[in-house]
Amino acid sequence: MGFKRTLILGFLILSAIAVWDLTSFGVDDFIGIVESDLVRIDGQQGRLPAQNPDYEEHRQLEPLAGVRQVAIEGLAGQLDVVRSETDQVTVEYSIRLWGDGSPQQLAEAAAVLSEQVASGLVQEGDSVRLAVRRSADLPAGVRAMRVAVRLAVPDGTSLAATLTGDARVEGIAGAVDLQLGGGNVAVRRVQGPVEVDGNFGNVSLEQLSGPVHVDLTGGNVTGWDIAGSVTGRVNMGELDLDRIGGDVDFTVERGAARVKDVGGNVKLTGSFGEARIDGVQGDVTAELSFGSLRVRGVRRAADVSVRFGDLELVLEGEGGWSVQAAAERGSLETTLPLQREGSERSPRLSGVIGDGAYPVRVEVQQGAGRLVRR
């Protein structure tokens, strides 16, 4: 029995070290390592030289009318999408080159790249596709390059983009679907559904109608002032949501999660790390394998559990709850008028508060739990 306890304690210590290592090293540092590799492999993505480019040119293509769908494929660089002041789609792009070649070499390389961008723009009916095709190797005399595309789209135009690099979408009215191999994303003031699927990078979401879905391998997701629902998954990183009008259903496998001021229901799951939930108008479901879980401002039903770690549940308001709480091996502390059963190491709490309208279930397998009301 002593060996088993020692083994469990050792596992908890290792888990805590792993969580601390994630938060201290930082996802941004990990992203930086990935970007450095991309620079070495692909010269077009990642940390560009600090000095000004050795060659730069800007071009604008002919405006396109009658467009309802825009698709971008294969871009390695920067993408900016804004609202068009007219009923036409406009496309601008810039090419920046760093290299040790002659000015003529750089100009010729830029001309080839420019032609590749221009020839990749095709309109078929109400759909426009921009396919940026490029060779696997950098042109002679070029050690780094960056292609930046800026689109202006009218209201009611949907956007679907596949790229490696950073993307910024702001002020448009239409569906947005971004598939990123790596890079940061900022989506602001968009009226329409938003979907972001990426490998490594940070995602910023602000003033959206929703619904919103994010699937990220590594990075941080921040979102605020979103009218609709927010769903998704982060394998390694952080989630920070505030002022969400609809439901939240999210998984953060390793890292930290903070969800605050939600008008609908919240479902939050995770493996390692910490989670903070506060101010939910609907029901709360939260499950954490290892770490710390804090759920405050609970007004309705709640189902919360921690396998190894500590848990705090704070009820709020004049409502009523039917409470069932248990710790398989640990402790339960409460200021609520609940009946205590079981042993000191395996306590159980139960009881009805007010009219008992909403069920509350609390489970701690190994650790400490606390139930209070404010």
Secondary structure, 3 states (H helix, E strand, C coil): CHHHHHHHHHHHHHHHHHHHHHHHHCHHHHHHHHHHHHHHHHCCCCCCCCCCCCEEEEEECCCEECCCEEEEEEEEEEEEEEECCCCEEEEEEEEEEEECCCHHHHHHHHHHHHHHHHHCEEEECCEEEEECCCCCCCCCCEEEEEEEEEEEECCCCEEEEEEEEEEEEECCECCEEEEECCCCEEEEEEECCEEEEEEECCEEEEEECCCEEEEEEEEEEEEEEECCCEEEEEEEEEEEEEEECCCEEEEEEEEEEEEEEECCCEEEEEEEEEEEEEEECCCEEEEEEEEEEEEEEECCCEEEEEEEEEEEEEECCCCCEEEEEEEEEEEEEECCCCEEEECCCCEEEEEEECCCCEEEEEEEEEEEEEEEEC
